[in-house]
Amino acid sequence: MTQTDPRFHVPAPHVRPGDTPDFSHIKVPPAGEAKRPEPDVEAHETRDLATSLVRVLDHNHQAVGEWDPKLDADVLREGLKHMVLTRVYDDRMLKLQRQGKMSFYMKSTGEEAVAVAAAMALDKGDMVFPSYRQQGILFARGRDIVDMMCHCISNSRDNLKGRQLPVHYTWAEGNFFSISGNLTTQFPQAVGYAMACQYKGESQIAASWIGEGSTAEGDFHGALVLASTYKAPVILNVVNNQWAISTFQGIAGGQAETFALKGQGYGLATLRIDGNDFLAVYAATQWAAERARAGLGATVIESYTYRADAHSTSDDPSGYRPKGEEAKWPLGDPIERLKQHLIGQGEWDEERHAALEKELDELVIKSYKEAESFGTLHDGPLSPVESIFEDVYAEPDWRLRRQRQDLGV
């Protein structure tokens, strides 16, 4: 009989700061190996897809296997543009934060395909309930960059009137639900919204994203119970980027083989996908959306990816993981992989890519100059003080009136 360690057990990552980055424990199955069932498959029959990895782009950047969505080159170029813009925007905004021009920022480096490909596979009328690393959805849906920047510097054009942290966007016109700093609240909200659409006989569905660390929250489990019970037309994305701030994914994952398997426990269809493969993310979202619109219920998708940068501008990842680890991630970089795929098809080249990066960099610089014309973080103008009493109640009660009188506004 094997003896186990009786001491209190705390999971630990494979490597620590100062160690050599090592992902040898990760087994990456060949691209194209996963079978693609019809979207009307019984949920329990997707169990193998919860433990494998849906991959389309192989090591030569060729699309292979049953999950290849066979997208036109124009669609692929559009996806590449949105991902490059997301990264250029993130890099510029980080520099501006370091210069003191905004209080806080969060980049999505390495995770651009998770947001962009999913947004492009959904209908623009579908409601999305994102977390704070899916700004790529906004670019894919055509959000004005100046408006995004005005929110981040909390000036007079901030559509949230200075009430939210930077990058906690909202855009009602784009069916983009308000991002909450309270983790996982968006999962039950997305399920409830989807149930309402279903009740009203609408074809609209909902999709939501959380990090793998958020699966340890009660809202995650409550949402899956509701989705399972009422067969809600919703896509529940768990973005496993390996790190929940400074806590590695094994803390929230426990002894479970994958995060996708948690969906099987609630009787939901489940997929585990290569989150750095634009085609795999697109195909999985398309499959889950078709299933949801047909009244067949929710799908849990685990996007296996890596947070290549710090959690936020308040974080220093060198304190909990080896430097340079992102360069060793075995699933590569989502932008580089899609770029090489297009080059291999004869639909792109290095010169056009360099020109695209230059064009988008100039666009972001120009947009920020325009954003500052509506005010800066330090010098204003900011949203008027009286706006803090607005958008709370349809009819302000006596307490709000008293508070407003006390402030003289």
N, C-alpha and C positions, 0 to 999 in steps of 0.2 A: 504494500500500500504506500502510495506517494505521500510524503509529509508536506503539508502546506505551511507557509509562514503565518503564525498566529497573530502577528502584529497588525496594527491598523494599516490598511492598504491605501496608498495614494498613487494613482497612475502617474507615470513620468514619460516625457517624450524620449524619442530614441537618441537625440543628441542635445547638448547644452551649449550655451555661449562658449566660444573658444574651441569647440570640437570641429572636426571636418564635416561639412554637410553630407548627409548620407540618407538616401531614399531607397536603399536596397531592399527594405522590408515591404515596399509597395510593389505589388504584382500587377503589371499593366497588360491586360489581354490584347491580342492582336485586333487591329481595326477591322470591322466587318464581321467579327465572329458572332456578335449577339444577333439572335433571331428577332425579326419584327412581326409580332402577332397582329391580327386585325384589331382595330380599336374597340370592337365589341367583345373582346376576350373576357372571360371571367377573371375577376380581380386576383383570385388565388393562383391563377395560372401564370401570373407575372412574377412569381417569387424569384425565379432564376434571374430575371432582369434587375431585381433589387440587390443581387449579390455580385453580378458581373459588371461590365462597364460598356455602355453603348458608345461606340466610337465609329466615326466615318472616315476621317482623314488618317491615312497610314503614314509610315515613316518617310515616304517619298512625297507626302502631301497630295496623294491621289485619293479621290472619293471611292470607297469600296463598301460592299455589303448591302443588306436589305434596307438599312436605315438611311441610305443616301436620298435626300429630298429632291435631288436633280434640279437644282435651282438654276435659272438663267444667269449668265455672266453679269447682266445689268444688276440683278438683285445682289449678287455677291459683291460687286463693286460698291453698291450702296451700303451694304453691311460693313465693308472695310472702311468706307469713309466715316460712318458713324462711330466706329471703334477708334479710329485715329483721332477724330475730333474729341472724343471723350478723354483720351489720354493727353492730348495737347492742352485741353481745357484744365484737366486735373493738374498738370505740371505747372501751368501758368498760375493757377489759383494758389497752389502751395507756395510759390515764390512770393506772391502778393501777401499771403498770410505771414510769411517770415519777415516781410518788410513792414509789418504792423498795419496793413491796410484792411485786414479783417481779423476777427477774433479767433477763428477756428476753421479747420477744413478736414475733409476725409477723402482720400483718393480711392480709386477702384482699379488701380494698376494690376493687370493680370486677370481681371475678372470682367473685362469689357464684353466678351461674347455672351456671358450669362444674361446680361441685361439686353444688349442690342439684338441678338438673334431671337430671343424670346419675344421681344416687342414686335419685331418684324413678322413673326409667325402668328401673332394674335391679330384680331381685328382692332382697328383704332377705337371702335365703340366699346370694346371690352374694358372693364374697370380693373385697374391695377392698384395693388396695395403693396408698395415696395418698402424695403428697408433703406438704410442710408448709404448704400454702395451700389445703387442701381440708377445713377444719373444717366447712364446710356439709354434708358428708356425714353427720357426726355428728348434727347437728340434724335432718336429714331422716330419720335412722334412729332418732331418739328417745333419744339419749344424754342422761343426766342432767347438767345444767349444773353442779351442785355438784361432781360427780366430775371434770369437765373442769377446773374452777377449782382443785380440790385438787391435781391434777397440776401445774398451772402454778405454784402456790406451794410445791410439794414438801413438803406437810405429812404428818401421820400417815395420812391417807386417800388419799394419792397411790398409785394402783394400780401405778405404776412404781417406787415406793419411792425416789424421788429419783435414779434412775439415768439419767434422760434430761433433755435441755433442755426447758423449757416449750414447749408446742404440738407436741411430738413424741409425740402421743397413741398409745394402743393400746387396743383394746376387743374382746377375743376373742368375747364374747357377741354383739356386733353385726357379726361378720365383718369387722372393721376391723383390718388388719395393722399391726404396729408401724411407725411412721414412722422413717426413718433419716436422720440428718444427712449420711451418706455418699451423695452424689447418685447416682441411677439404679439403685441396687441392687434397687429394687422391681420393675423391669421384668423381668429374668430370673426373679425370684422368682414374679411373677404368671404368667409363661408356664409355669414348672414346676408351679405349683399347678394351672393349667388342664389341663395334660397329665395330671396325676394324677387329676383329676376325670373326664377323658375315658377314661382307662385303667380306672377303676373303674365306668364306665357311668353316671355321675351326670349329672344335668341342670344342675348348678351350673356357672357360668362365673366367670371372674375379670376384673377391670378394674384398670388402673393409670394413674397420672398422673405426669408429669414436666414440668419446665419446658423451654423450647426450648433453653436453654443445655446441658442434660443430654444432648442428642442428640450432643454432641461426645465423650461418654464411651464407652468400649468396651463397657460393659454394654448400651447402647442397641442396638448392632449385633449383639451376641451374642444378645440377646433376640429380635430380628427374624429372625435365622437360625433359631433354634429354633422360633419361632412359624410360620414359613413351612414348614419341613421337616416338622413334625408336625401341621400344621393345628390348632394349639391353639385352644380356645374362649376367647379372651381379647380384651379391648378395650384397646388401647394408646393412651392419650391424651397428646398433646404440647400443653401449655398455652403457647402463644406469647403471652406478655404483654409482649413487646418488650424486656424487660430481664432479664439474668441478673446480679443484683446491679448492678454499675456497667457491665457490658458489654452493649452493644446487640445485638439479635438477629442482626445481620449477621456477627458474629464466629463464632458456632456454625453459622449457615446457609451461610456461604461463598458460592459462586456459584449455589447451588441456588435455583430459582424459589420454592419453598415447602418447609416442613418436611414436609408431608404427602407430597410426592413421594418422600421418602426411603423410604417404605413401598413404593412401586411398584418400587423397585430390588430388593426382596426378594420380589416376587410377591404382595404383600398388598393387599387391598382398602383404599382410602384415601378419606377425606373431609376437606375443609377447611371449617370451619363458623364462623359468627358466634358467638363465645363470649359475647357480651353479649346474646344472644337466647335467652331461656329455652326457647322453643318449638323453636328449631333444635337446641339441645343435647339436649333431650329426644328429639326425633325421630331424630337421628343415633345416639344411644345405643340407642334402641329398635331401630333398623334393624340395628345392629352386634350387638346381643344376640340378635336373631332369627337372624342369620347364624351366630353362634357356636353356638347351641343346636342348629342343624340340622346341625352337623358340617362346616360350610363354611369354617371357619378364622377367623383373626384379622382385625381391622380396625384400621388406624391412623387416628386422628382428630386433626387439628390444630385446636385451639380458638383462634381469632384474637381476642385480647382485649388489655387494657392493665392493667398494675399501677399503680393510681392512687395508691398510697401508697409509703412507703419499703420497701425489701426487708425490713428488720427494724428493731428499735429500735436496732441498732448502725449503721444506715446513714443518710446524709444525701443524698437524691437531688438536691439543688440543686447538688451538686458535679459532676454529669455530665449533667443534662438541664434544660431551661428550666423555671422555675417556672410553675405553672398549666397545664402541658401536658395534664394529665388531663382538664381541662374542654373541651379542643379535640378529644379523641378522637372520630373520625367515627362510631363505632358506639355512642356514647352510654353511658348507665348502665343496667345490667341490671335494677335494681329499678324505676327510673323507667319504663322501657319496658314492663315487665309490668304495672305499676300503671296506666299510661295505656291499655294494651290492655283491661284489665278495666273501666276507667271507660268506654271506648268501647262496650263490650258492655252497659253498664248494670248491671254486676255489682259495682261498687265506687265509692267516692267519696272526696273529700279528707278529709271528716270521719271516715269509718271508718278511713282510713289513719293519720290523726293519732292516733286512739284506739289503733290497733294499736301504733304506735311507743311511745306512753306506757305501754301495758300491758307490752310487752316490756322497756322500760327499767326499769320497776319490778321485773319478774321477775329481771332480771340483778342489780340492786342487792341484792334480797332473797337471791338465791342466793349472792352473795359474802359477805354477812354470815354465812350458814350455813356456807360453806366455811371461814371464819376460825375457826369454833368447833372445828374439827379441828386447828388450829394455824396459825401464820404463818411466813413465811420466816425472820424474824429471831428470834422467840421460841420457835418450836416449839410442840408436840412434833413431831419429825420421825420418820421411820421408824427403828426401832432399829438400832444399829450392826451387830448380828449378821446383819441381813437382807442385807448385802452378800455373804454367803457362800451365800445361798440361790438357787435357780433357776439354778444354773450346771451342776452335774452331778447325775444321779440318785443317784449314790453318791459323796459327797465323797472326793477322794483325799488323800494324806498332806500335800500342800502346803497345801491349804485348811485342814486340821485344824491344821497347824503355825502358819499365819498367824492362825487364830482363837485359838489358845492364846497367841500372842504379844500379841494385843490384849486378852486376858483376858475374852473374850466367848464 
